[in-house]
Amino acid sequence: MILVLLLALSGLVDSVYLTWEHFQKIIPPCSINAFLPFLSDCGKVLQSPYSIMFGVPLAVIGVIHYGLLTSAITASLLSKKKIFRYWTVLESIAGAVASLYFMYIQIGIIESICIYCTISALISFIVIGLIYIYLKKERFELHDWLYSLVYRFFFKPIFFLFDAEFVHSTMVQKGVLLSKTPLIKFMGSKLIFKDRSLNQKIAGVSFENPIGLAAGFDYNADLTQTLYYLDFGFQSAGTVTNEPYEGNPRPRLGRLPRSQSLMVNKGFKNLGAGAISQKLKNLRFKIPVGISIGMTNSDRFKTLVQAIQDIVSAFKTFEKSGVRNSYYELNISCPNLLHAKNIAFYPPKNLNLLLISVDRLKLKKPVFIKMPIEKTNTEVSSMLEVISRHKFVKGVIFGNLQKDKSNPALIPSEVEKFKTGYFSGKPCEQRSNELIKLAYKKYAKKLVIIGCGGVFSGKDAYKKIKLGASLVQLITGMIFQGPQLISQINLELIDLLKKDGFTNIKEAVGYENH
């Protein structure tokens, strides 16, 4: 940054000199006139109508710009406040854009250049190049902030005028098309800020950051080539079932804006294990992709044994297909199934029978179990005890939808609009955090914990991490805040880790439970 400061001071000196020449009505010499008289004519440029803007000489505007830039850089060096680094980035962008315009005026309209003006432009271009290197993180933060404003005040109001499921389907289709565009493939990693402090290896799988897409959004695994570009560290596709299911009767998706929640009633809508495994079998993934597997939503299943056989069949289909997924999720907690009341995996005996059957498959990939949040601590503890005895299960996810319609986070007038379905987002947050804490205290050495529910910011994610979650999943926060939220959370996590004196996110996991 010292080099940038010296360049800004050089630009300030250059602008001050041109300002003095302007008011003294002296045309400065242009040393290259003898060699390129047809190109360089300082007098022609400095005496043109374009040398003054809104009654103010451009040289004076240059003094103001470089003065502000010098002040911003100096403040950035002396203070830890981010506002000064943001100011530096914005000032350097303004200088570069202005210089680009003025160079166009000289070459394209006046058809001559002033060497002193060109030097100022070159300084601006070098400064922005260095700023983009030195203040890369602040640049990404500003970009995300801008995208957030555009989404929340322009796109979201439009999206929320239409049916939630229609918007969801449309955005998934656009996401598929986006991943195929050459520009995205070329820009790729340039759109993502990476930091080693967020890297982890969990259950043999490497994660570049801890923020993942929860199961229930990409239920047909359409976005496995797209989510990397939104800065997701991993994703769960599905939930996928052995047989296809077209979804529960509408409405299957709705919004509760004041509650910061979504009504969800899809009931494992998906194309089925056969079709989805065929879609994925020849693909490679830039981030860890997990396959969430659940029981087919059909009233044909009358017994626990039938349900277990159905789940095992889905696992077999993916194992035989050769899909390069990094892990599996076993979703035992969806409350929107036709047989949810008759066939339950929550009783420890039933859960054990399911896990014994899956264990016989000898899966080499880690399995994480998607847990309910409406059960009591005692019931959850009993389930965890069973789970911890099966070594192929590497962790648990807390958790699924909020079934309690009287939850304090839900606005009653919004809940009344929906006669079916249950709720995601903020109404899940408190109970999710309580269960993360419970699981970490008792089973931290045996089970990895993934937090899910109510994540709308970096602080929300960090809370789950400090309670014991190694990874964090979300969906609803992205719908309300915008797709840039994932990048914002990761950038915020870097700062939060640094503030607490941690060099890697692993050090923060369970910190509040120690």
NUMIVO-595899 format. One record per residue (C-alpha): residue number from 0; residue in three letters; x, y, z. Coordinates in pm, 1 decimal, padded with zeros to 6 digits, always signed. Example, Ala and Ser with C-alpha at 12.3 -4.5 7.8 and 13.67 -1.06 7.14 Angstrom:
REM residues 2
R  nr rest        x        y        z
R   0  Ala +01230.0 -00450.0 +00780.0
R   1  Ser +01367.0 -00106.0 +00714.0
This chain:
REM residues 514
R  nr rest        x        y        z
R   0  Met +00000.0 +00000.0 +00000.0
R   1  Ile +00300.0 +00231.9 +00042.9
R   2  Leu +00360.8 +00208.3 -00331.2
R   3  Val -00002.2 +00305.4 -00395.6
R   4  Leu +00036.2 +00602.3 -00162.2
R   5  Leu +00346.8 +00718.6 -00352.6
R   6  Leu +00160.8 +00688.9 -00682.4
R   7  Ala -00133.1 +00887.2 -00543.7
R   8  Leu +00106.9 +01158.9 -00426.9
R   9  Ser +00264.7 +01163.2 -00774.9
R  10  Gly -00079.4 +01209.6 -00927.8
R  11  Leu -00149.0 +01488.8 -00680.2
R  12  Val +00174.8 +01667.6 -00776.2
R  13  Asp +00092.0 +01628.6 -01145.9
R  14  Ser -00259.5 +01771.3 -01095.0
R  15  Val -00133.1 +02059.6 -00880.5
R  16  Tyr +00116.2 +02149.4 -01151.5
R  17  Leu -00153.8 +02147.0 -01421.6
R  18  Thr -00380.1 +02356.1 -01198.4
R  19  Trp -00103.5 +02615.0 -01150.6
R  20  Glu -00036.8 +02623.3 -01525.8
R  21  His -00410.3 +02665.0 -01593.5
R  22  Phe -00452.9 +02967.1 -01371.4
R  23  Gln -00122.6 +03115.6 -01488.3
R  24  Lys -00247.1 +03065.3 -01847.0
R  25  Ile +00077.3 +02888.8 -01934.5
R  26  Ile +00086.7 +02591.0 -02167.1
R  27  Pro +00335.1 +02335.6 -02025.9
R  28  Pro +00595.9 +02192.4 -02263.9
R  29  Cys +00534.6 +01849.4 -02412.6
R  30  Ser +00869.6 +01678.8 -02450.3
R  31  Ile +00763.1 +01427.1 -02714.2
R  32  Asn +00646.1 +01696.2 -02960.3
R  33  Ala +00971.6 +01672.0 -03153.1
R  34  Phe +00912.7 +01303.3 -03217.6
R  35  Leu +00535.6 +01279.2 -03240.7
R  36  Pro +00405.9 +01629.3 -03317.8
R  37  Phe +00098.7 +01484.9 -03487.5
R  38  Leu +00001.8 +01301.0 -03167.5
R  39  Ser +00099.9 +01519.5 -02874.6
R  40  Asp -00013.5 +01878.6 -02843.0
R  41  Cys -00062.3 +01990.7 -02482.6
R  42  Gly -00198.2 +02326.7 -02589.0
R  43  Lys -00464.0 +02174.3 -02810.7
R  44  Val -00583.8 +01955.2 -02521.6
R  45  Leu -00556.5 +02201.9 -02235.5
R  46  Gln -00723.0 +02484.0 -02429.5
R  47  Ser -01008.8 +02270.7 -02558.5
R  48  Pro -01365.4 +02308.7 -02424.5
R  49  Tyr -01325.1 +01962.3 -02270.1
R  50  Ser -01060.9 +02089.0 -02025.0
R  51  Ile -01339.4 +02235.5 -01812.8
R  52  Met -01634.3 +02045.0 -01670.1
R  53  Phe -01929.3 +02218.4 -01504.3
R  54  Gly -01722.3 +02534.6 -01492.5
R  55  Val -01438.7 +02363.1 -01302.7
R  56  Pro -01099.5 +02294.9 -01465.4
R  57  Leu -01025.0 +01922.9 -01492.2
R  58  Ala -00689.9 +01990.7 -01330.6
R  59  Val -00871.1 +02110.2 -01016.7
R  60  Ile -01091.4 +01799.9 -01023.3
R  61  Gly -00769.6 +01598.4 -01044.9
R  62  Val -00632.7 +01773.5 -00735.1
R  63  Ile -00951.4 +01694.9 -00546.3
R  64  His -00949.0 +01329.9 -00657.9
R  65  Tyr -00584.6 +01263.6 -00577.1
R  66  Gly -00618.4 +01453.0 -00252.6
R  67  Leu -00909.2 +01232.6 -00149.1
R  68  Leu -00727.6 +00920.0 -00268.1
R  69  Thr -00416.4 +01011.6 -00072.8
R  70  Ser -00626.2 +01075.2 +00236.2
R  71  Ala -00810.7 +00743.8 +00197.0
R  72  Ile -00489.6 +00543.5 +00153.8
R  73  Thr -00325.3 +00717.9 +00449.9
R  74  Ala -00628.4 +00650.1 +00668.8
R  75  Ser -00628.6 +00285.0 +00553.7
R  76  Leu -00267.2 +00248.2 +00659.3
R  77  Leu -00316.8 +00414.5 +00996.7
R  78  Ser -00658.3 +00276.9 +01090.7
R  79  Lys -00810.6 -00073.0 +01103.7
R  80  Lys -01155.9 +00058.8 +01015.7
R  81  Lys -01283.5 -00094.7 +00694.3
R  82  Ile -01461.4 +00222.2 +00587.5
R  83  Phe -01128.7 +00373.8 +00483.1
R  84  Arg -01034.4 +00070.9 +00270.8
R  85  Tyr -01376.7 +00079.3 +00106.5
R  86  Trp -01323.2 +00449.6 +00040.4
R  87  Thr -00985.9 +00371.0 -00118.2
R  88  Val -01139.1 +00111.7 -00350.1
R  89  Leu -01423.6 +00341.3 -00456.4
R  90  Glu -01193.1 +00638.8 -00508.4
R  91  Ser -00957.4 +00430.8 -00722.2
R  92  Ile -01250.1 +00307.2 -00933.8
R  93  Ala -01374.2 +00662.7 -00980.6
R  94  Gly -01027.6 +00775.6 -01088.6
R  95  Ala -00984.5 +00491.8 -01336.4
R  96  Val -01329.0 +00541.6 -01492.1
R  97  Ala -01273.0 +00917.3 -01524.1
R  98  Ser -00927.1 +00863.3 -01673.8
R  99  Leu -01065.2 +00617.2 -01927.1
R 100  Tyr -01325.4 +00873.2 -02034.0
R 101  Phe -01072.0 +01158.0 -02057.7
R 102  Met -00831.2 +00945.4 -02262.5
R 103  Tyr -01116.2 +00874.4 -02501.7
R 104  Ile -01183.4 +01249.4 -02527.8
R 105  Gln -00816.6 +01317.9 -02608.1
R 106  Ile -00770.3 +01040.7 -02863.2
R 107  Gly -01119.7 +01006.2 -03006.8
R 108  Ile -01242.2 +01365.9 -03017.0
R 109  Ile -00954.1 +01612.7 -02975.0
R 110  Glu -00723.0 +01373.2 -03163.2
R 111  Ser -00422.6 +01470.3 -02958.0
R 112  Ile -00287.3 +01392.4 -02613.2
R 113  Cys -00141.1 +01590.9 -02329.1
R 114  Ile +00153.4 +01403.8 -02180.3
R 115  Tyr +00077.0 +01535.4 -01829.3
R 116  Cys -00287.6 +01424.8 -01853.8
R 117  Thr -00176.4 +01087.9 -01984.4
R 118  Ile +00063.9 +01044.0 -01694.5
R 119  Ser -00225.8 +01112.4 -01457.0
R 120  Ala -00436.1 +00849.9 -01637.5
R 121  Leu -00154.6 +00594.4 -01623.4
R 122  Ile -00121.0 +00656.3 -01250.1
R 123  Ser -00494.4 +00596.6 -01205.6
R 124  Phe -00478.1 +00269.9 -01401.8
R 125  Ile -00177.2 +00143.8 -01205.7
R 126  Val -00340.2 +00246.2 -00877.2
R 127  Ile -00661.4 +00054.8 -00945.1
R 128  Gly -00461.0 -00250.3 -01052.0
R 129  Leu -00264.9 -00245.8 -00725.2
R 130  Ile -00575.3 -00173.7 -00518.9
R 131  Tyr -00749.4 -00473.3 -00675.1
R 132  Ile -00456.3 -00684.3 -00553.3
R 133  Tyr -00395.2 -00530.6 -00209.7
R 134  Leu -00761.7 -00479.8 -00117.8
R 135  Lys -00907.7 -00781.8 -00292.0
R 136  Lys -01126.9 -00881.7 +00002.8
R 137  Glu -01269.7 -00531.2 +00042.3
R 138  Arg -01340.4 -00525.7 -00330.9
R 139  Phe -01541.6 -00846.3 -00302.9
R 140  Glu -01727.4 -00709.7 -00001.7
R 141  Leu -01825.6 -00398.1 -00194.3
R 142  His -01936.2 -00603.9 -00492.3
R 143  Asp -02151.7 -00823.1 -00268.9
R 144  Trp -02299.3 -00520.5 -00095.8
R 145  Leu -02395.5 -00372.0 -00432.0
R 146  Tyr -02546.7 -00700.0 -00551.8
R 147  Ser -02736.6 -00723.7 -00224.0
R 148  Leu -02891.2 -00380.4 -00274.0
R 149  Val -02991.8 -00461.3 -00630.7
R 150  Tyr -03146.1 -00792.0 -00525.2
R 151  Arg -03333.3 -00670.2 -00217.0
R 152  Phe -03467.3 -00348.2 -00367.0
R 153  Phe -03519.7 -00450.0 -00729.5
R 154  Phe -03529.2 -00823.5 -00802.0
R 155  Lys -03685.0 -00953.9 -00480.0
R 156  Pro -03992.1 -00726.7 -00494.2
R 157  Ile -04051.1 -00849.2 -00850.0
R 158  Phe -03993.1 -01215.6 -00764.2
R 159  Phe -04225.4 -01194.6 -00466.1
R 160  Leu -04510.7 -01085.5 -00694.4
R 161  Phe -04514.7 -01433.9 -00847.4
R 162  Asp -04585.6 -01782.4 -00716.1
R 163  Ala -04291.1 -01906.4 -00509.1
R 164  Glu -04263.7 -02244.0 -00682.1
R 165  Phe -04277.9 -02084.2 -01027.7
R 166  Val -03992.1 -01848.7 -00935.0
R 167  His -03793.3 -02136.9 -00788.0
R 168  Ser -03830.0 -02348.8 -01104.1
R 169  Thr -03742.7 -02053.4 -01326.3
R 170  Met -03430.8 -01966.8 -01127.4
R 171  Val -03311.0 -02328.0 -01134.2
R 172  Gln -03349.5 -02331.2 -01513.2
R 173  Lys -03156.6 -02004.1 -01541.2
R 174  Gly -02887.5 -02145.7 -01313.2
R 175  Val -02843.6 -02446.7 -01541.4
R 176  Leu -02807.0 -02219.8 -01846.1
R 177  Leu -02566.3 -01990.3 -01661.0
R 178  Ser -02328.6 -02276.3 -01581.1
R 179  Lys -02300.8 -02354.6 -01951.6
R 180  Thr -02202.9 -02004.2 -02064.6
R 181  Pro -01836.1 -01967.5 -02170.8
R 182  Leu -01801.3 -01640.3 -01977.1
R 183  Ile -01885.8 -01804.8 -01644.1
R 184  Lys -01652.6 -02093.9 -01714.5
R 185  Phe -01375.5 -01850.2 -01805.4
R 186  Met -01427.0 -01613.6 -01512.7
R 187  Gly -01496.8 -01898.5 -01270.2
R 188  Ser -01253.8 -01874.1 -00981.9
R 189  Lys -01208.6 -01499.4 -01040.6
R 190  Leu -01560.1 -01449.4 -00901.9
R 191  Ile -01473.7 -01621.3 -00573.9
R 192  Phe -01266.4 -01504.4 -00279.7
R 193  Lys -01079.7 -01792.7 -00120.3
R 194  Asp -00908.2 -01795.6 +00215.7
R 195  Arg -00720.4 -02079.2 +00383.4
R 196  Ser -00874.5 -02000.1 +00719.7
R 197  Leu -01201.3 -02153.4 +00592.9
R 198  Asn -01047.4 -02478.3 +00463.7
R 199  Gln -01133.1 -02803.9 +00640.2
R 200  Lys -01107.7 -03175.8 +00583.5
R 201  Ile -01405.8 -03354.9 +00733.8
R 202  Ala -01475.2 -03727.4 +00712.9
R 203  Gly -01210.9 -03749.8 +00441.9
R 204  Val -01371.7 -03477.4 +00229.3
R 205  Ser -01201.6 -03141.0 +00163.1
R 206  Phe -01417.5 -02829.6 +00197.7
R 207  Glu -01287.3 -02490.4 +00080.2
R 208  Asn -01545.6 -02316.0 +00296.9
R 209  Pro -01813.1 -02431.9 +00542.0
R 210  Ile -02127.4 -02297.4 +00370.1
R 211  Gly -02340.8 -02544.9 +00178.0
R 212  Leu -02677.1 -02565.0 +00007.0
R 213  Ala -02919.2 -02775.8 +00209.0
R 214  Ala -03125.2 -03054.9 +00057.9
R 215  Gly -03467.3 -02942.4 -00060.9
R 216  Phe -03364.8 -02674.4 -00310.7
R 217  Asp -03188.2 -02861.8 -00590.7
R 218  Tyr -03410.4 -03167.6 -00561.5
R 219  Asn -03338.3 -03292.0 -00915.0
R 220  Ala -02962.5 -03222.3 -00897.0
R 221  Asp -02973.5 -02958.5 -01170.7
R 222  Leu -02727.1 -02714.5 -01011.9
R 223  Thr -02422.6 -02928.8 -00942.4
R 224  Gln -02225.7 -02736.5 -01208.5
R 225  Thr -02351.9 -02394.2 -01097.0
R 226  Leu -02326.6 -02349.1 -00720.8
R 227  Tyr -01947.9 -02329.6 -00717.5
R 228  Tyr -01977.5 -01988.0 -00881.9
R 229  Leu -02193.9 -01861.7 -00594.6
R 230  Asp -01911.5 -01948.3 -00351.0
R 231  Phe -02083.2 -02249.0 -00197.3
R 232  Gly -01838.0 -02485.0 -00029.7
R 233  Phe -02058.9 -02789.2 -00087.4
R 234  Gln -02415.9 -02886.3 -00173.8
R 235  Ser -02669.7 -03157.1 -00101.0
R 236  Ala -02878.5 -03260.9 -00401.7
R 237  Gly -03225.6 -03402.3 -00348.1
R 238  Thr -03380.1 -03533.8 -00138.9
R 239  Val -03382.4 -03819.9 -00391.2
R 240  Thr -03609.3 -04122.0 -00351.7
R 241  Asn -03597.2 -04467.4 -00507.3
R 242  Glu -03908.0 -04397.3 -00714.5
R 243  Pro -04004.4 -04062.0 -00871.9
R 244  Tyr -04264.7 -03842.5 -00705.5
R 245  Glu -04434.2 -03541.2 -00865.0
R 246  Gly -04478.9 -03362.9 -00534.3
R 247  Asn -04759.4 -03307.8 -00286.6
R 248  Pro -05075.5 -03122.8 -00394.5
R 249  Arg -05024.8 -02746.6 -00424.6
R 250  Pro -04933.6 -02521.7 -00258.7
R 251  Arg -04589.9 -02675.7 -00222.2
R 252  Leu -04399.8 -02357.2 -00147.8
R 253  Gly -04493.3 -02022.3 +00005.6
R 254  Arg -04336.9 -01715.9 +00163.3
R 255  Leu -04369.6 -01564.0 +00509.6
R 256  Pro -04168.4 -01240.9 +00467.1
R 257  Arg -04215.3 -01098.9 +00818.4
R 258  Ser -04131.8 -01435.5 +00972.8
R 259  Gln -03830.4 -01470.8 +00739.9
R 260  Ser -03953.7 -01816.9 +00656.5
R 261  Leu -04077.5 -02038.3 +00376.1
R 262  Met -04368.8 -02278.3 +00388.0
R 263  Val -04241.9 -02606.7 +00244.5
R 264  Asn -04469.0 -02889.3 +00132.9
R 265  Lys -04287.6 -03062.6 -00154.3
R 266  Gly -04288.0 -03408.9 +00002.4
R 267  Phe -03964.2 -03523.3 -00164.8
R 268  Lys -04057.9 -03408.3 -00514.1
R 269  Asn -03792.9 -03555.2 -00747.9
R 270  Leu -03731.4 -03757.4 -01065.2
R 271  Gly -03622.7 -04067.4 -00878.3
R 272  Ala -03287.0 -04230.5 -00808.1
R 273  Gly -03258.3 -04391.3 -01151.2
R 274  Ala -03303.3 -04073.8 -01355.2
R 275  Ile -03095.1 -03851.7 -01128.4
R 276  Ser -02805.6 -04096.7 -01100.9
R 277  Gln -02794.1 -04122.1 -01480.4
R 278  Lys -02788.1 -03743.3 -01504.4
R 279  Leu -02490.2 -03721.3 -01268.2
R 280  Lys -02282.9 -04028.3 -01347.3
R 281  Asn -02052.4 -03865.5 -01605.3
R 282  Leu -02013.9 -03531.2 -01428.7
R 283  Arg -01724.9 -03396.4 -01225.2
R 284  Phe -01786.9 -03150.7 -00944.5
R 285  Lys -01585.5 -02846.0 -00838.0
R 286  Ile -01721.7 -02869.4 -00482.6
R 287  Pro -01824.4 -03170.0 -00271.4
R 288  Val -02170.2 -03285.0 -00377.6
R 289  Gly -02382.1 -03497.1 -00148.8
R 290  Ile -02684.2 -03706.0 -00240.5
R 291  Ser -02969.0 -03676.6 +00007.2
R 292  Ile -03170.5 -03998.2 +00012.3
R 293  Gly -03510.7 -04052.4 +00165.7
R 294  Met -03810.5 -04283.6 +00153.8
R 295  Thr -04032.3 -04271.4 -00156.3
R 296  Asn -04344.9 -04068.7 -00079.3
R 297  Ser -04606.3 -04331.2 -00156.2
R 298  Asp -04902.5 -04467.1 +00034.7
R 299  Arg -04810.0 -04812.7 -00095.2
R 300  Phe -04567.7 -04844.6 +00193.6
R 301  Lys -04749.7 -04988.6 +00490.8
R 302  Thr -04463.4 -05130.2 +00697.3
R 303  Leu -04124.8 -05023.7 +00828.9
R 304  Val -03957.6 -05309.7 +00643.5
R 305  Gln -04096.0 -05187.5 +00309.2
R 306  Ala -03973.2 -04834.6 +00379.0
R 307  Ile -03625.1 -04956.1 +00470.7
R 308  Gln -03602.5 -05169.8 +00156.8
R 309  Asp -03701.3 -04866.7 -00050.9
R 310  Ile -03425.6 -04651.4 +00100.0
R 311  Val -03165.5 -04926.3 +00058.2
R 312  Ser -03265.3 -04960.8 -00308.5
R 313  Ala -03199.0 -04589.7 -00366.1
R 314  Phe -02852.2 -04620.6 -00212.1
R 315  Lys -02779.6 -04923.4 -00432.6
R 316  Thr -02881.3 -04733.6 -00744.7
R 317  Phe -02632.2 -04455.2 -00675.9
R 318  Glu -02355.5 -04693.2 -00574.1
R 319  Lys -02390.8 -04890.8 -00898.4
R 320  Ser -02409.6 -04576.2 -01115.0
R 321  Gly -02060.8 -04454.0 -01029.7
R 322  Val -02170.3 -04097.8 -00948.0
R 323  Arg -01876.2 -03901.8 -00802.9
R 324  Asn -02062.8 -03765.5 -00503.6
R 325  Ser -01851.6 -03701.0 -00195.0
R 326  Tyr -02106.4 -03801.1 +00068.3
R 327  Tyr -02463.7 -03908.9 +00133.4
R 328  Glu -02735.7 -03765.6 +00348.1
R 329  Leu -02997.8 -03993.5 +00497.0
R 330  Asn -03310.3 -03784.4 +00539.0
R 331  Ile -03528.3 -03940.6 +00808.0
R 332  Ser -03701.5 -03622.4 +00916.8
R 333  Cys -03918.9 -03481.8 +00636.6
R 334  Pro -04259.2 -03405.1 +00796.0
R 335  Asn -04447.0 -03373.3 +00464.7
R 336  Leu -04468.0 -03740.0 +00365.0
R 337  Leu -04789.7 -03934.8 +00316.2
R 338  His -04671.9 -04206.0 +00552.3
R 339  Ala -04485.8 -03984.0 +00800.3
R 340  Lys -04737.9 -04057.7 +01075.8
R 341  Asn -04745.5 -04433.5 +01017.0
R 342  Ile -04379.5 -04510.4 +00950.7
R 343  Ala -04130.8 -04327.8 +01168.2
R 344  Phe -03758.1 -04379.0 +01209.5
R 345  Tyr -03741.6 -04177.9 +01529.4
R 346  Pro -03797.1 -04457.4 +01781.7
R 347  Pro -03446.9 -04589.9 +01855.4
R 348  Lys -03547.4 -04945.1 +01763.5
R 349  Asn -03674.1 -04840.3 +01418.7
R 350  Leu -03374.2 -04617.7 +01356.7
R 351  Asn -03137.7 -04899.3 +01446.5
R 352  Leu -03309.4 -05135.3 +01199.2
R 353  Leu -03269.2 -04876.9 +00923.0
R 354  Leu -02901.6 -04816.6 +00999.2
R 355  Ile -02825.5 -05188.3 +01018.9
R 356  Ser -02971.7 -05231.1 +00669.9
R 357  Val -02773.7 -04938.0 +00525.5
R 358  Asp -02460.1 -05059.5 +00704.6
R 359  Arg -02479.9 -05386.5 +00509.9
R 360  Leu -02415.5 -05190.4 +00189.8
R 361  Lys -02057.4 -05122.3 +00306.3
R 362  Leu -02064.6 -04765.2 +00178.1
R 363  Lys -01722.6 -04607.3 +00139.9
R 364  Lys -01856.3 -04253.8 +00134.4
R 365  Pro -01950.8 -04076.8 +00459.0
R 366  Val -02316.9 -04057.3 +00556.4
R 367  Phe -02478.5 -03769.2 +00747.6
R 368  Ile -02826.1 -03806.8 +00893.3
R 369  Lys -03079.2 -03523.3 +00856.9
R 370  Met -03244.0 -03490.3 +01198.4
R 371  Pro -03577.6 -03351.4 +01321.4
R 372  Ile -03586.6 -03044.7 +01546.3
R 373  Glu -03927.2 -03094.3 +01708.4
R 374  Lys -03823.4 -03385.8 +01929.8
R 375  Thr -03729.4 -03341.5 +02296.0
R 376  Asn -03370.4 -03344.0 +02413.3
R 377  Thr -03424.5 -03688.1 +02561.1
R 378  Glu -03561.6 -03826.2 +02235.2
R 379  Val -03279.7 -03671.9 +02032.5
R 380  Ser -03020.3 -03805.5 +02275.3
R 381  Ser -03163.1 -04156.1 +02235.0
R 382  Met -03139.5 -04122.8 +01857.2
R 383  Leu -02782.2 -03995.8 +01878.3
R 384  Glu -02684.8 -04288.4 +02097.4
R 385  Val -02808.0 -04530.2 +01831.2
R 386  Ile -02644.6 -04334.1 +01549.0
R 387  Ser -02308.3 -04316.0 +01725.6
R 388  Arg -02288.7 -04695.8 +01735.2
R 389  His -02286.3 -04718.8 +01354.3
R 390  Lys -01941.3 -04624.9 +01228.8
R 391  Phe -02046.9 -04561.8 +00868.0
R 392  Val -02250.4 -04262.5 +00991.9
R 393  Lys -02004.4 -03977.6 +01022.7
R 394  Gly -02237.0 -03702.5 +01138.3
R 395  Val -02577.9 -03546.8 +01185.2
R 396  Ile -02754.7 -03242.5 +01045.7
R 397  Phe -02970.0 -03022.0 +01271.1
R 398  Gly -03210.9 -02997.3 +01132.0
R 399  Asn -03529.9 -03007.5 +00933.5
R 400  Leu -03846.0 -02793.0 +00921.5
R 401  Gln -04025.2 -02627.8 +01213.0
R 402  Lys -04353.8 -02809.8 +01276.1
R 403  Asp -04469.5 -02594.5 +01568.2
R 404  Lys -04698.3 -02332.2 +01414.5
R 405  Ser -04708.0 -02145.5 +01745.9
R 406  Asn -04331.9 -02088.4 +01740.1
R 407  Pro -04260.4 -01729.5 +01857.6
R 408  Ala -04062.0 -01656.4 +01541.4
R 409  Leu -04369.6 -01716.4 +01325.4
R 410  Ile -04619.4 -01433.9 +01265.3
R 411  Pro -04965.8 -01590.9 +01321.6
R 412  Ser -05130.3 -01392.1 +01041.0
R 413  Glu -04874.2 -01532.1 +00794.1
R 414  Val -04909.4 -01888.2 +00923.2
R 415  Glu -05288.3 -01875.2 +00880.3
R 416  Lys -05244.5 -01840.6 +00503.9
R 417  Phe -05112.1 -02195.3 +00480.1
R 418  Lys -05321.9 -02497.5 +00575.0
R 419  Thr -05050.2 -02747.5 +00483.8
R 420  Gly -04672.5 -02768.3 +00506.4
R 421  Tyr -04415.5 -02666.6 +00764.8
R 422  Phe -04166.0 -02385.0 +00799.9
R 423  Ser -03801.1 -02311.1 +00727.9
R 424  Gly -03573.1 -02017.6 +00807.8
R 425  Lys -03569.9 -01816.4 +01128.3
R 426  Pro -03837.7 -02024.8 +01309.1
R 427  Cys -03586.4 -02314.3 +01299.8
R 428  Glu -03285.7 -02123.2 +01426.8
R 429  Gln -03318.0 -02141.3 +01803.8
R 430  Arg -03400.2 -02511.7 +01821.6
R 431  Ser -03132.9 -02593.6 +01564.9
R 432  Asn -02874.4 -02417.3 +01781.0
R 433  Glu -02994.3 -02592.2 +02096.5
R 434  Leu -02958.3 -02934.0 +01935.1
R 435  Ile -02616.2 -02850.8 +01788.3
R 436  Lys -02502.7 -02763.4 +02140.6
R 437  Leu -02653.9 -03081.4 +02285.2
R 438  Ala -02499.3 -03308.1 +02021.4
R 439  Tyr -02156.7 -03147.9 +02046.7
R 440  Lys -02139.7 -03179.9 +02424.7
R 441  Lys -02219.0 -03551.6 +02418.4
R 442  Tyr -02090.2 -03677.6 +02084.5
R 443  Ala -01828.2 -03434.3 +01953.0
R 444  Lys -01564.4 -03709.0 +01937.7
R 445  Lys -01792.2 -03948.9 +01748.1
R 446  Leu -02005.5 -03735.4 +01516.4
R 447  Val -01953.8 -03438.4 +01287.1
R 448  Ile -02231.4 -03182.2 +01328.4
R 449  Ile -02378.0 -02978.9 +01042.6
R 450  Gly -02594.5 -02680.1 +01132.4
R 451  Cys -02900.8 -02588.1 +00929.0
R 452  Gly -03180.1 -02343.3 +01000.1
R 453  Gly -03212.1 -01965.6 +01014.4
R 454  Val -02876.8 -01869.2 +00860.6
R 455  Phe -02914.0 -01517.0 +00718.1
R 456  Ser -02567.1 -01375.7 +00791.1
R 457  Gly -02210.2 -01459.4 +00880.3
R 458  Lys -02291.7 -01409.1 +01248.2
R 459  Asp -02575.1 -01663.2 +01224.2
R 460  Ala -02339.6 -01918.8 +01070.6
R 461  Tyr -02061.7 -01839.9 +01318.4
R 462  Lys -02300.0 -01892.8 +01609.2
R 463  Lys -02368.8 -02246.8 +01491.1
R 464  Ile -01998.0 -02309.3 +01437.6
R 465  Lys -01904.2 -02192.2 +01787.0
R 466  Leu -02179.0 -02413.2 +01930.5
R 467  Gly -02031.5 -02716.6 +01756.7
R 468  Ala -02118.0 -02723.0 +01385.1
R 469  Ser -01826.6 -02794.0 +01151.9
R 470  Leu -02035.1 -02710.5 +00845.7
R 471  Val -02344.3 -02496.9 +00788.4
R 472  Gln -02624.9 -02532.3 +00535.1
R 473  Leu -02887.9 -02284.2 +00418.7
R 474  Ile -03164.7 -02218.1 +00168.6
R 475  Thr -03411.4 -01962.5 +00304.2
R 476  Gly -03154.0 -01691.8 +00379.0
R 477  Met -03049.6 -01697.6 +00013.6
R 478  Ile -03410.7 -01650.6 -00098.8
R 479  Phe -03459.8 -01343.9 +00121.0
R 480  Gln -03111.6 -01188.1 +00102.0
R 481  Gly -02997.1 -01282.8 -00246.8
R 482  Pro -02752.2 -01531.4 -00402.2
R 483  Gln -02454.9 -01314.8 -00302.1
R 484  Leu -02529.3 -01404.4 +00061.2
R 485  Ile -02301.9 -01708.8 +00048.2
R 486  Ser -02002.3 -01496.7 -00046.2
R 487  Gln -02096.3 -01238.6 +00217.3
R 488  Ile -02112.6 -01506.2 +00487.1
R 489  Asn -01771.7 -01646.0 +00395.7
R 490  Leu -01612.7 -01301.3 +00393.3
R 491  Glu -01771.8 -01220.1 +00728.6
R 492  Leu -01651.2 -01551.0 +00875.1
R 493  Ile -01292.7 -01461.2 +00784.7
R 494  Asp -01322.6 -01140.1 +00986.2
R 495  Leu -01495.7 -01308.9 +01279.6
R 496  Leu -01225.5 -01575.2 +01300.5
R 497  Lys -00952.7 -01313.2 +01292.0
R 498  Lys -01128.5 -01105.0 +01556.8
R 499  Asp -01140.2 -01404.8 +01792.3
R 500  Gly -00776.8 -01492.8 +01727.0
R 501  Phe -00840.2 -01811.9 +01526.5
R 502  Thr -00622.9 -01902.0 +01228.4
R 503  Asn -00858.2 -02172.8 +01099.8
R 504  Ile -01227.9 -02237.5 +01133.0
R 505  Lys -01163.7 -02573.6 +01299.3
R 506  Glu -01041.4 -02387.1 +01606.1
R 507  Ala -01379.5 -02213.9 +01643.2
R 508  Val -01590.8 -02529.7 +01621.7
R 509  Gly -01755.8 -02586.1 +01959.3
R 510  Tyr -01562.2 -02300.7 +02120.6
R 511  Glu -01864.0 -02193.0 +02327.4
R 512  Asn -01907.7 -02549.9 +02451.4
R 513  His -01554.3 -02598.2 +02584.5
